[in-house]
Amino acid sequence: MPRPRSIAATPARKARKPDAGLDSSLFIASVAKCFQVLEALNAAGRAVALTELAALAQLDRSAVQRVTHTLHALGYLRQHPLTRAFTLSGRMLEFGHTVLATDRLREKASPHLEALNRKTGETVNLTEMEGPEIVYVVRFPSLHAVSVDLHVGSRLPVYCSAAGRAILSRLDEAEAMAMLGAVKRTSMTKRTVTDLQGLRAALARARELGYALNDQEIFVGDISIATALTNRAGEPVGAINIAVPSPRWQLAEVLRRLVPQLLKTAREINRELADL
């Protein structure tokens, strides 16, 4: 059986260009260029020299030179004294720490997810939806070796992830389908469902069963089950999921043994979300 793809083994994602509010008089193009450079460096995951960085950020060299000079002067970039290549500095960690420290959902869910991780021995995650993606905000890795290298801050498409579908299933159907219709949907594996009819059916099943399933639609050999977390108004605020490798788990066993534990944990967390 093919080995599951690792996030770390996939090509670095291109820096994302802003796609909303571009026509507004409030939009500051120079700030957007700054974040294109930062996202390009983050996606590269290594030291990058100026000329290559300009290509990765899809900006002209002079613009990138001004941006990197400013960010380096402010302490947000490091520059190697010999190669002159740039990397993100440790100062960037302050932003990530603040995001995590002020996330009340993460605070409330973490003890329950840690307990679920200890009980199952498998990878347990908390994700939140941001636009067309889900972002991992808590991750308790499996006690066993895994080949899917995700981490806090990793992002996956909402349309083909179990967590994304779990969240969408708790939205109004028309709203959910409008969101899916507006995003680019490409196949991650041979099993990926990308057509709107198939996705509508997947959301309907998730709505009926109370959980969503991803059977090797993002990574070959990876099975994920997810259920949404909701606030007191019944609105989805995130999702929890358990991910397991298919060489060690059969789908029937996942549904029989892990789904009940996942749903029980979600109910316990939801009881603590009344003030969200």
Number of C-alpha atoms within 10 A of each C-alpha: 7 8 14 19 17 14 17 12 10 8 9 15 12 17 19 14 13 12 7 8 9 12 8 8 7 8 12 10 10 11 10 14 19 18 17 25 25 22 20 23 24 17 17 18 13 12 18 20 16 17 15 13 25 20 15 21 24 18 15 12 16 12 15 22 14 12 20 22 14 14 17 17 11 10 14 17 21 19 18 12 8 6 10 13 18 20 21 21 14 11 13 12 11 9 10 12 10 10 10 16 11 10 11 12 23 18 13 14 22 19 12 15 26 17 14 21 20 16 10 16 15 21 23 27 25 26 30 25 21 13 11 16 20 26 22 22 21 23 21 21 21 17 12 10 9 17 16 20 13 16 16 16 14 14 19 20 23 25 30 26 23 34 36 28 30 30 31 26 26 22 16 11 15 10 11 19 19 12 15 20 13 9 14 10 17 13 12 16 13 11 15 19 20 17 13 15 10 11 18 18 11 22 27 17 16 23 20 11 10 16 25 29 25 22 22 21 22 24 23 21 21 23 23 24 24 31 32 31 26 22 17 13 10 12 15 20 17 26 25 29 26 28 23 24 25 19 13 9 13 12 15 9 10 18 13 10 11 19 21 12 16 21 18 13 18 22 15 12 21 20 13 14 18 12 9 13
